[in-house]
Amino acid sequence: MTTIAIVGAGPGLGAAVARRFGREGYGVALVARDRDRLEALAGELAAAGVSARGFAADVRDPSSLAAALGAAAKELGPVEVLQYSPVPQRDFMLPVLETTHTDLLGPVEFSVYGPVAAVQQVLPGMRALGRGTILLVNGGTAVVPHPERAGTSIAFAAESAYGHLLHDRLAPEGIHVAQLVIPGAIVPGHPRKDPAVLADTLWTLHRDRHGFRHYADDLYG
């Protein structure tokens, strides 16, 4: 069995992606900060027939994130798919003229150091498999910077650049890197931004392996 590791797993998109990939036979590693919530979510998924385990880590602590992903690979099988989709903190979204250099530390740890640490941890296993997928999930400020949300605008842009570089460099090795931009909120019942619909979209990105940037919905339209 190979594994999808969902960094930032929660009851919405993370759970939907776990169910979608679980139906395809993947083991699911759920990575987030709250161990109790992870165990509850893993139990719900197990009751639905999905082989899932929770691994507690803070994405702003690269060593804990790497350790969690290493443990996931040992317990569930090699990580073939990495999804990086934690939800940014509200204090990352200050107006640009109120944002100091210290205010950018959290967003950069969250959206740059975290993805880099995660990719570096799982990449050797993907290379050993001869295949892999890295899925970056971002909000609309990854594409159109917002003056009232400076932290995510800056950090998501850096994450996007890193992902695009990986896409170009890793494609010859059979490792696909893609970004899904979700403008606005994830909305249950929405035709394009319902969690289950987004999970299907992410499965399609993994399966079809075309292009780097994709949009879940019209950008601010």
C-alpha positions as a Markdown table, in Angstrom:
| # | Residue | x | y | z |
|---|---|---|---|---|
| 1 | Met | 0.0 | 0.0 | 0.0 |
| 2 | Thr | 1.1 | 3.5 | -0.7 |
| 3 | Thr | 0.0 | 6.6 | 1.2 |
| 4 | Ile | -1.4 | 10.0 | 0.8 |
| 5 | Ala | -0.2 | 12.4 | 3.5 |
| 6 | Ile | -2.6 | 15.3 | 4.0 |
| 7 | Val | -0.9 | 18.1 | 5.9 |
| 8 | Gly | -3.5 | 20.3 | 7.5 |
| 9 | Ala | -6.1 | 17.6 | 7.7 |
| 10 | Gly | -9.4 | 18.6 | 9.2 |
| 11 | Pro | -13.1 | 17.7 | 9.0 |
| 12 | Gly | -13.7 | 19.5 | 5.7 |
| 13 | Leu | -11.4 | 19.3 | 2.7 |
| 14 | Gly | -8.9 | 17.0 | 4.5 |
| 15 | Ala | -11.6 | 14.4 | 5.4 |
| 16 | Ala | -13.1 | 14.6 | 1.9 |
| 17 | Val | -9.7 | 14.0 | 0.2 |
| 18 | Ala | -9.0 | 11.1 | 2.7 |
| 19 | Arg | -12.3 | 9.4 | 1.6 |
| 20 | Arg | -11.6 | 10.0 | -2.1 |
| 21 | Phe | -8.1 | 8.6 | -2.1 |
| 22 | Gly | -9.1 | 5.9 | 0.4 |
| 23 | Arg | -11.6 | 4.6 | -2.1 |
| 24 | Glu | -8.7 | 4.2 | -4.5 |
| 25 | Gly | -6.8 | 2.0 | -2.0 |
| 26 | Tyr | -4.5 | 4.5 | -0.5 |
| 27 | Gly | -3.5 | 4.6 | 3.1 |
| 28 | Val | -4.1 | 8.0 | 4.6 |
| 29 | Ala | -1.8 | 9.9 | 6.9 |
| 30 | Leu | -3.6 | 12.8 | 8.6 |
| 31 | Val | -1.2 | 15.5 | 9.8 |
| 32 | Ala | -2.3 | 18.4 | 11.9 |
| 33 | Arg | -1.5 | 20.0 | 15.4 |
| 34 | Asp | -4.4 | 18.6 | 17.5 |
| 35 | Arg | -3.8 | 14.9 | 18.3 |
| 36 | Asp | -7.3 | 14.4 | 19.7 |
| 37 | Arg | -9.0 | 15.7 | 16.7 |
| 38 | Leu | -6.8 | 13.6 | 14.4 |
| 39 | Glu | -7.6 | 10.5 | 16.3 |
| 40 | Ala | -11.4 | 11.3 | 16.1 |
| 41 | Leu | -11.1 | 11.9 | 12.4 |
| 42 | Ala | -9.1 | 8.7 | 11.8 |
| 43 | Gly | -11.7 | 6.8 | 13.7 |
| 44 | Glu | -14.5 | 8.2 | 11.5 |
| 45 | Leu | -12.6 | 7.3 | 8.4 |
| 46 | Ala | -11.8 | 3.8 | 9.6 |
| 47 | Ala | -15.5 | 3.2 | 10.2 |
| 48 | Ala | -16.0 | 4.1 | 6.6 |
| 49 | Gly | -13.4 | 1.6 | 5.5 |
| 50 | Val | -10.4 | 4.0 | 5.0 |
| 51 | Ser | -7.1 | 3.0 | 6.4 |
| 52 | Ala | -6.1 | 6.2 | 8.2 |
| 53 | Arg | -3.8 | 7.3 | 11.0 |
| 54 | Gly | -3.2 | 10.6 | 12.7 |
| 55 | Phe | 0.3 | 12.1 | 13.1 |
| 56 | Ala | 0.5 | 15.3 | 15.2 |
| 57 | Ala | 2.8 | 18.1 | 14.0 |
| 58 | Asp | 3.0 | 21.8 | 13.7 |
| 59 | Val | 3.7 | 23.0 | 10.1 |
| 60 | Arg | 5.7 | 25.9 | 11.6 |
| 61 | Asp | 8.1 | 23.4 | 13.2 |
| 62 | Pro | 9.9 | 21.8 | 10.3 |
| 63 | Ser | 11.5 | 19.0 | 12.4 |
| 64 | Ser | 8.2 | 17.9 | 13.9 |
| 65 | Leu | 6.6 | 17.9 | 10.4 |
| 66 | Ala | 9.4 | 15.8 | 9.0 |
| 67 | Ala | 9.2 | 13.4 | 11.9 |
| 68 | Ala | 5.4 | 13.0 | 11.4 |
| 69 | Leu | 5.8 | 12.3 | 7.7 |
| 70 | Gly | 8.6 | 9.8 | 8.4 |
| 71 | Ala | 6.5 | 8.0 | 10.9 |
| 72 | Ala | 3.6 | 7.9 | 8.4 |
| 73 | Ala | 5.7 | 6.3 | 5.8 |
| 74 | Lys | 6.9 | 3.6 | 8.2 |
| 75 | Glu | 3.5 | 2.8 | 9.6 |
| 76 | Leu | 1.3 | 3.1 | 6.4 |
| 77 | Gly | 3.7 | 2.7 | 3.5 |
| 78 | Pro | 5.6 | 5.1 | 1.2 |
| 79 | Val | 4.1 | 8.5 | 0.7 |
| 80 | Glu | 3.2 | 8.6 | -3.0 |
| 81 | Val | 1.0 | 11.7 | -2.7 |
| 82 | Leu | 1.7 | 14.7 | -0.5 |
| 83 | Gln | -1.1 | 17.3 | -0.1 |
| 84 | Tyr | -0.1 | 20.5 | 1.7 |
| 85 | Ser | -3.3 | 22.4 | 2.6 |
| 86 | Pro | -3.2 | 23.8 | 6.2 |
| 87 | Val | -5.5 | 26.8 | 6.8 |
| 88 | Pro | -3.7 | 30.1 | 7.4 |
| 89 | Gln | -4.1 | 31.9 | 10.7 |
| 90 | Arg | -6.1 | 35.1 | 10.8 |
| 91 | Asp | -3.2 | 37.1 | 12.1 |
| 92 | Phe | -1.3 | 36.4 | 8.9 |
| 93 | Met | -3.8 | 38.7 | 7.1 |
| 94 | Leu | -2.9 | 42.2 | 8.2 |
| 95 | Pro | -3.1 | 45.2 | 5.9 |
| 96 | Val | 0.2 | 45.7 | 4.0 |
| 97 | Leu | 1.0 | 49.1 | 5.6 |
| 98 | Glu | 0.5 | 47.5 | 9.1 |
| 99 | Thr | 2.7 | 44.5 | 8.3 |
| 100 | Thr | 6.2 | 44.6 | 9.8 |
| 101 | His | 9.0 | 42.2 | 9.0 |
| 102 | Thr | 8.2 | 40.3 | 12.2 |
| 103 | Asp | 4.6 | 39.8 | 11.1 |
| 104 | Leu | 5.9 | 37.9 | 8.1 |
| 105 | Leu | 7.7 | 35.3 | 10.1 |
| 106 | Gly | 4.6 | 33.2 | 10.7 |
| 107 | Pro | 3.3 | 33.3 | 7.1 |
| 108 | Val | 6.8 | 32.3 | 5.8 |
| 109 | Glu | 7.2 | 29.5 | 8.3 |
| 110 | Phe | 3.7 | 28.3 | 7.4 |
| 111 | Ser | 3.8 | 28.6 | 3.6 |
| 112 | Val | 7.5 | 28.2 | 2.8 |
| 113 | Tyr | 9.4 | 26.4 | 5.5 |
| 114 | Gly | 6.6 | 23.9 | 6.0 |
| 115 | Pro | 6.2 | 22.9 | 2.3 |
| 116 | Val | 10.0 | 22.7 | 1.8 |
| 117 | Ala | 10.4 | 20.5 | 4.9 |
| 118 | Ala | 7.5 | 18.3 | 3.8 |
| 119 | Val | 8.8 | 17.8 | 0.3 |
| 120 | Gln | 12.3 | 17.1 | 1.4 |
| 121 | Gln | 11.0 | 14.4 | 3.7 |
| 122 | Val | 8.9 | 12.6 | 1.2 |
| 123 | Leu | 10.9 | 13.1 | -2.0 |
| 124 | Pro | 13.4 | 10.2 | -1.4 |
| 125 | Gly | 10.5 | 7.8 | -1.1 |
| 126 | Met | 8.8 | 9.1 | -4.2 |
| 127 | Arg | 12.0 | 8.7 | -6.1 |
| 128 | Ala | 12.4 | 5.1 | -4.8 |
| 129 | Leu | 8.8 | 4.4 | -6.1 |
| 130 | Gly | 9.6 | 6.0 | -9.4 |
| 131 | Arg | 6.4 | 8.2 | -9.1 |
| 132 | Gly | 4.7 | 10.7 | -6.9 |
| 133 | Thr | 2.4 | 13.7 | -6.7 |
| 134 | Ile | 2.7 | 16.9 | -4.7 |
| 135 | Leu | -0.5 | 18.9 | -4.4 |
| 136 | Leu | -0.3 | 22.5 | -3.0 |
| 137 | Val | -3.7 | 24.0 | -2.1 |
| 138 | Asn | -3.8 | 27.8 | -1.8 |
| 139 | Gly | -6.3 | 30.7 | -1.6 |
| 140 | Gly | -6.8 | 33.3 | -4.3 |
| 141 | Thr | -4.1 | 35.6 | -2.9 |
| 142 | Ala | -1.5 | 33.1 | -4.3 |
| 143 | Val | -2.4 | 34.6 | -7.6 |
| 144 | Val | -3.8 | 38.1 | -6.9 |
| 145 | Pro | -2.2 | 39.8 | -3.9 |
| 146 | His | -4.7 | 41.5 | -1.6 |
| 147 | Pro | -3.6 | 44.7 | 0.2 |
| 148 | Glu | -5.6 | 43.7 | 3.3 |
| 149 | Arg | -4.0 | 40.2 | 3.5 |
| 150 | Ala | -0.4 | 41.0 | 3.1 |
| 151 | Gly | 1.0 | 37.9 | 4.9 |
| 152 | Thr | -0.7 | 35.3 | 2.9 |
| 153 | Ser | -0.3 | 37.3 | -0.3 |
| 154 | Ile | 3.5 | 37.3 | 0.1 |
| 155 | Ala | 3.9 | 33.8 | 1.5 |
| 156 | Phe | 1.5 | 32.1 | -0.9 |
| 157 | Ala | 3.4 | 33.8 | -3.8 |
| 158 | Ala | 6.7 | 32.3 | -2.5 |
| 159 | Glu | 5.0 | 28.9 | -2.0 |
| 160 | Ser | 3.7 | 29.1 | -5.6 |
| 161 | Ala | 7.2 | 29.9 | -6.9 |
| 162 | Tyr | 8.6 | 26.9 | -5.1 |
| 163 | Gly | 5.9 | 24.6 | -6.4 |
| 164 | His | 6.4 | 25.8 | -9.9 |
| 165 | Leu | 10.2 | 25.2 | -9.7 |
| 166 | Leu | 9.5 | 21.7 | -8.4 |
| 167 | His | 7.0 | 21.1 | -11.2 |
| 168 | Asp | 9.6 | 21.8 | -13.8 |
| 169 | Arg | 12.5 | 20.0 | -12.2 |
| 170 | Leu | 10.7 | 16.8 | -11.0 |
| 171 | Ala | 8.5 | 16.1 | -14.0 |
| 172 | Pro | 11.3 | 14.0 | -15.8 |
| 173 | Glu | 11.4 | 11.8 | -12.7 |
| 174 | Gly | 7.7 | 10.9 | -12.9 |
| 175 | Ile | 6.9 | 13.2 | -9.9 |
| 176 | His | 4.0 | 15.6 | -10.7 |
| 177 | Val | 3.6 | 18.9 | -8.8 |
| 178 | Ala | 0.4 | 20.8 | -9.0 |
| 179 | Gln | -1.3 | 23.8 | -7.3 |
| 180 | Leu | -5.0 | 24.1 | -6.8 |
| 181 | Val | -6.1 | 27.7 | -6.1 |
| 182 | Ile | -9.5 | 28.0 | -4.3 |
| 183 | Pro | -10.7 | 31.5 | -4.5 |
| 184 | Gly | -12.8 | 32.5 | -1.4 |
| 185 | Ala | -14.1 | 30.0 | 1.1 |
| 186 | Ile | -14.8 | 26.3 | 0.7 |
| 187 | Val | -18.6 | 26.0 | 0.7 |
| 188 | Pro | -20.5 | 22.8 | 1.3 |
| 189 | Gly | -23.1 | 22.4 | -1.4 |
| 190 | His | -21.3 | 24.7 | -3.9 |
| 191 | Pro | -21.0 | 23.1 | -7.3 |
| 192 | Arg | -17.3 | 23.7 | -7.5 |
| 193 | Lys | -16.1 | 24.4 | -4.0 |
| 194 | Asp | -17.9 | 21.7 | -2.0 |
| 195 | Pro | -15.3 | 19.6 | -0.1 |
| 196 | Ala | -16.2 | 16.4 | -2.0 |
| 197 | Val | -16.1 | 18.2 | -5.3 |
| 198 | Leu | -12.6 | 19.7 | -4.5 |
| 199 | Ala | -11.5 | 16.2 | -3.4 |
| 200 | Asp | -12.5 | 14.9 | -6.9 |
| 201 | Thr | -10.6 | 17.8 | -8.5 |
| 202 | Leu | -7.5 | 16.9 | -6.5 |
| 203 | Trp | -7.8 | 13.2 | -7.4 |
| 204 | Thr | -8.1 | 14.3 | -11.1 |
| 205 | Leu | -4.9 | 16.4 | -10.8 |
| 206 | His | -3.1 | 13.4 | -9.4 |
| 207 | Arg | -4.4 | 11.1 | -12.0 |
| 208 | Asp | -4.2 | 13.3 | -15.1 |
| 209 | Arg | -0.8 | 15.0 | -14.3 |
| 210 | His | -1.2 | 18.0 | -16.6 |
| 211 | Gly | 0.1 | 21.5 | -15.8 |
| 212 | Phe | 1.0 | 23.2 | -12.6 |
| 213 | Arg | -1.7 | 25.8 | -11.7 |
| 214 | His | -5.4 | 25.0 | -11.6 |
| 215 | Tyr | -8.4 | 26.9 | -10.4 |
| 216 | Ala | -11.3 | 25.5 | -8.4 |
| 217 | Asp | -13.5 | 28.4 | -9.4 |
| 218 | Asp | -13.4 | 31.7 | -11.3 |
| 219 | Leu | -10.9 | 34.0 | -9.7 |
| 220 | Tyr | -12.9 | 36.7 | -7.9 |
| 221 | Gly | -15.6 | 36.4 | -10.5 |
